[in-house]
C-alpha cells in the first residue's frame, strides 16, 4: 500500500485531514510501522504503530504508540482491527518492546487487549483577569523560532520529572512542534542558562498553553508574568496539562476557573520478561500473571503471599506513579 492510501483512509475515517496535513503524517510514518488489512488489493483497515521511548525508574524503555486506528465503514465489524491489534502486540513482544500507549475511542474495546486506563489530563479554562500575575525578575525572556529554541527546550525538558513521559529526541521535538503544529516559543534564561519555557498558541480570544515548564519558582513567576502580560489581547487562557499540575494554587480566585480532570490514555506491559530484567523491581508478593493475548507473559515472580493478576492489573500496579506530558 502507498502512503496516500493510508492518508485517504485516515481522512475519511476521522472526517478531517490529520493535524499538520500530509507533511506531518508522512513525518510520523518515518518512525512508525503501518499494520493494515486489505481485500482484493483494496485497503480496508489500518493501525499506525509508532516507535517511541519513555523514561521509567530513571531508565529508558521502548514504547509502542498506537494511533490512527481506522476502517472504512463498509468493512467495520469484520474483525480486522482486532487481528491487527494482536499482530502489533505479537510483533512488539518479539522486538522486546516493554510498554504500549494509546488514546482510546473505547476503553472497553482496548481492555480486551490487556490495556488499562492510566493517564489523565488536567484541563484549565481561566479568565485572563484571574491568571496568576507572576512577578518581575532578572531573567531574560526570548521569543524564538523552533529551530532557535529546540536545543534549549531539550535542555530544560531533560531536567524535569519524566516518569512515564516520552524521551524526546530530534524526531519527537520536530514532529510535535514543527510538523504537527507550529506554536510560539518563549524561553527564560538566567544569564545564558535556560531555566524554563512556555510553548503557546493563539485561538481567537484564547491564549492556549501547550506546555509550561519551569525549574524553580523564580522562573515560574517570570512565565506567569509573560502570559498575564497578554491580558489586553485575550479573554481566556486554556491549558491542557499533566494531572500533577497545580496552577490553581497560584491563582487569587481559583473557584472562578473551570478545572476538569479528564480520563486520557491507556497503557499495557508488552514484554513482561524484558520489563522485569530491565527494571529489577522488588515485589512484596508472589505474583502470577495472566495475559490472554500474549501467553508468553504468563510468568510468576516475587516473594510473599501469592496473588494472580491480569496483565492489565499488573500494568496499573507498576505504573501508579507515572505522568504523561505529551498532549499535543
C-alpha positions in Angstrom: 0.0 0.0 0.0 1.1 3.6 -0.6 1.2 6.4 2.0 -1.6 8.1 0.0 -3.8 5.1 0.6 -3.3 5.4 4.4 -3.8 9.1 4.4 -7.1 8.8 2.4 -8.4 6.2 4.9 -7.4 8.3 7.9 -9.0 11.4 6.4 -12.2 9.6 5.6 -12.5 7.8 9.0 -11.8 10.9 11.1 -13.7 13.3 8.9 -10.7 15.6 8.7 -7.1 15.8 7.5 -4.7 14.8 10.2 -3.3 17.8 12.2 -0.4 19.2 10.3 -1.6 17.7 7.0 0.2 15.2 4.8 3.6 16.7 5.8 3.1 15.8 9.5 1.5 12.4 8.6 4.5 11.5 6.4 6.9 12.6 9.1 5.1 10.3 11.6 5.4 7.3 9.3 9.2 7.7 9.3 9.3 6.4 12.8 6.3 4.0 12.5 5.1 0.8 11.0 1.6 0.7 9.5 -0.2 -2.6 10.0 -3.1 -2.9 7.6 -5.7 -5.2 6.2 -6.7 -5.3 2.5 -9.3 -7.2 0.4 -8.8 -7.6 -3.3 -5.9 -5.1 -3.1 -8.1 -2.5 -1.5 -7.2 -1.1 1.9 -9.9 -1.8 4.5 -8.3 -1.1 7.9 -5.1 0.2 9.4 -3.3 1.0 12.6 -0.1 3.1 12.9 2.4 1.8 15.5 5.0 4.5 16.3 8.2 3.6 17.9 8.9 5.8 21.0 10.9 5.5 24.1 9.8 6.5 27.6 11.5 7.2 30.9 10.7 4.8 33.7 12.5 4.5 37.0 15.4 6.6 35.6 15.9 4.2 32.7 14.8 4.3 29.0 12.3 1.7 27.7 10.9 1.1 24.2 7.2 2.0 23.9 4.7 1.3 21.1 2.4 4.2 20.5 -0.8 3.1 18.8 -2.7 5.6 16.7 -4.8 6.2 13.6 -6.9 3.1 14.2 -9.2 3.3 11.2 -11.5 1.3 8.9 -13.8 2.1 6.0 -17.4 1.8 7.2 -18.3 -1.0 4.9 -15.6 -3.2 6.4 -16.2 -2.4 10.1 -17.1 -5.3 12.3 -15.1 -7.8 10.2 -12.6 -8.4 13.0 -9.7 -6.8 11.0 -8.8 -4.2 13.7 -8.8 -6.9 16.4 -6.5 -9.0 14.3 -4.2 -6.0 13.7 -4.0 -5.2 17.4 -3.0 -8.8 18.2 -0.4 -8.7 15.3 1.0 -5.4 16.7 1.3 -6.8 20.2 3.0 -10.0 19.0 5.3 -8.0 16.8 6.3 -5.7 19.7 6.8 -8.6 22.0 9.2 -10.2 19.7 11.1 -6.9 19.4 11.4 -6.6 23.2 9.1 -3.6 23.5 8.2 -3.0 27.1 5.2 -0.6 27.0 2.4 0.3 24.7 0.3 3.5 25.0 -2.9 4.6 23.2 -5.7 7.2 23.3 -8.8 5.0 23.1 -12.0 5.6 21.2 -13.4 3.0 23.6 -11.8 1.9 26.9 -13.8 -1.3 26.9 -12.6 -2.3 23.4 -8.9 -1.9 24.2 -9.4 -3.5 27.6 -9.9 -6.7 25.6 -6.3 -6.5 24.5 -4.8 -6.0 28.0 -4.7 -2.2 28.1 -5.8 -0.3 31.2 -6.6 3.3 31.9 -3.5 5.0 33.3 -3.2 8.7 32.4 -5.4 11.8 33.0 -5.4 15.2 31.5 -6.0 18.3 33.7 -7.8 21.0 31.7 -7.9 24.7 32.7 -10.1 27.4 31.3 -9.2 30.7 33.1 -10.2 34.3 32.6 -7.1 36.3 31.8 -8.0 38.6 34.8 -7.7 35.5 37.1 -4.5 34.1 35.7 -1.6 34.4 38.2 0.2 37.8 37.7 3.7 36.5 38.4 6.4 39.0 39.2 9.2 40.9 37.5 12.5 39.0 37.7 16.1 39.4 36.4 15.6 36.6 33.9 16.0 37.2 30.2 13.0 36.3 28.1 13.5 35.3 24.4 10.8 34.6 21.9 12.4 32.2 19.4 11.6 30.1 16.4 11.6 26.4 16.8 15.0 26.0 15.2 16.5 28.6 17.5 14.7 27.2 20.6 15.0 23.4 20.2 18.3 22.8 21.9 17.4 24.8 24.9 13.9 23.3 25.1 15.5 19.9 25.3 18.0 21.0 27.9 15.1 22.2 30.2 12.9 19.2 29.5 15.7 16.9 30.4 15.8 18.2 33.9 12.2 17.6 35.0 10.4 14.5 36.3 9.6 12.4 33.2 8.5 9.1 34.8 6.2 7.7 32.1 6.7 10.5 29.6 8.4 10.4 26.2 12.1 10.6 25.7 12.2 13.4 23.2 14.8 13.1 20.5 15.0 15.1 17.3 12.0 13.2 15.9 9.7 14.0 18.8 10.6 17.6 19.1 10.2 18.2 15.3 7.1 16.1 14.9 5.1 17.8 17.7 6.4 21.4 17.3 7.4 21.9 13.7 5.4 19.4 11.6 2.2 18.7 13.6 1.8 22.2 15.0 3.8 25.5 14.6 3.3 27.2 18.0 5.2 30.1 19.6 8.1 29.6 22.0 9.2 31.8 24.9 12.3 30.7 26.8 13.6 32.1 30.1 17.3 32.4 30.9 19.4 33.1 33.9 22.3 34.7 32.0 22.9 32.2 29.3 21.4 29.2 31.1 17.9 28.1 30.1 15.6 27.7 33.1 12.1 27.3 31.7 9.8 27.8 28.8 6.2 28.1 27.7 5.0 26.8 24.3 1.8 28.5 23.3 -0.6 29.5 20.6 -3.5 31.9 19.9 -7.1 30.8 19.1 -9.4 33.8 18.6 -9.5 35.4 22.0 -7.9 32.5 23.8 -4.3 32.1 24.8 -3.5 28.4 24.5 -0.7 26.9 26.6 0.7 23.7 25.1 3.5 23.2 27.6 4.8 25.1 30.6 8.0 24.0 32.2 10.0 25.8 35.0 13.0 24.6 37.0 12.3 26.9 40.1 9.8 29.3 41.5 11.6 32.4 40.1 11.2 31.0 36.6 7.5 30.2 37.3 6.8 33.8 38.3 8.6 35.1 35.2 6.5 32.8 32.9 3.3 33.8 34.7 4.2 37.4 34.2 4.9 36.8 30.5 1.5 35.1 30.0 -0.5 37.7 32.0 1.1 40.5 30.0 -1.1 39.3 27.1 -4.2 40.3 29.1 -5.1 43.2 26.7 -5.3 40.9 23.7 -7.1 37.8 25.1 -10.1 37.0 27.2 -9.2 33.5 28.4 -6.2 31.2 29.0 -6.6 27.5 28.3 -4.1 24.8 29.3 -4.3 21.0 28.9 -1.7 19.8 31.4 -0.4 16.7 33.2 -2.6 15.7 36.1 0.1 16.8 38.5 -0.1 20.4 37.5 -1.3 22.7 40.4 -1.7 26.1 38.6 -4.8 26.8 40.8 -2.7 27.2 44.0 -1.1 30.4 42.5 -4.5 31.9 41.5 -6.2 34.5 43.7 -9.6 33.2 42.9 -9.3 29.6 41.8 -13.0 28.9 42.2 -13.7 31.1 39.2 -11.6 28.9 36.9 -13.0 25.8 35.1 -10.8 22.9 36.0 -11.5 19.4 34.9 -9.6 16.1 35.3 -10.3 14.1 32.1 -9.5 10.4 31.6 -7.0 10.1 28.8 -4.6 7.4 27.7 -4.3 3.7 28.3 -1.2 1.6 28.6 -0.1 -2.1 28.9 3.0 -4.0 29.5 4.0 -5.8 26.3 7.1 -7.9 27.1 7.0 -8.8 30.8 10.3 -10.7 30.9 12.1 -7.7 29.4 10.3 -5.4 31.9 11.5 -7.5 34.8 15.0 -7.8 33.5 15.3 -4.0 32.7 14.0 -2.6 36.0 14.7 -5.2 38.6 11.8 -4.0 40.8 11.1 -5.6 44.2 7.7 -7.1 44.7 6.4 -8.0 48.2 4.0 -10.6 46.8 4.4 -13.7 44.7 2.6 -12.6 41.5 1.3 -14.9 38.8 0.4 -13.0 35.6 -2.4 -14.0 33.2 -2.2 -12.5 29.7 -4.8 -13.8 27.3 -3.2 -12.1 24.2 0.5 -12.8 24.9 0.7 -16.1 26.9 4.5 -15.7 26.9 3.8 -13.2 29.7 2.2 -15.8 31.9 5.0 -15.7 34.5 5.4 -16.0 38.2 7.8 -13.8 40.2 8.3 -12.1 43.5 8.1 -13.4 47.1 5.4 -13.4 49.8 1.7 -14.0 49.7 0.5 -15.4 46.3 -1.8 -13.3 44.1 -2.9 -13.7 40.5 -3.1 -10.6 38.3 -4.1 -9.9 34.7 -1.6 -8.1 32.6 -3.8 -5.0 32.9 -3.9 -5.2 36.7 -0.1 -5.6 36.8 0.3 -2.6 34.4 -1.8 -0.5 36.7 0.2 -1.6 39.7 3.7 -0.8 38.3 2.6 2.4 36.6 0.8 4.0 39.5 3.2 6.9 39.8 3.7 7.9 36.1 2.8 11.2 34.4 2.4 11.9 30.7 3.3 15.3 29.5 2.5 14.9 25.8 -0.9 16.3 24.9 -0.2 17.8 21.6 
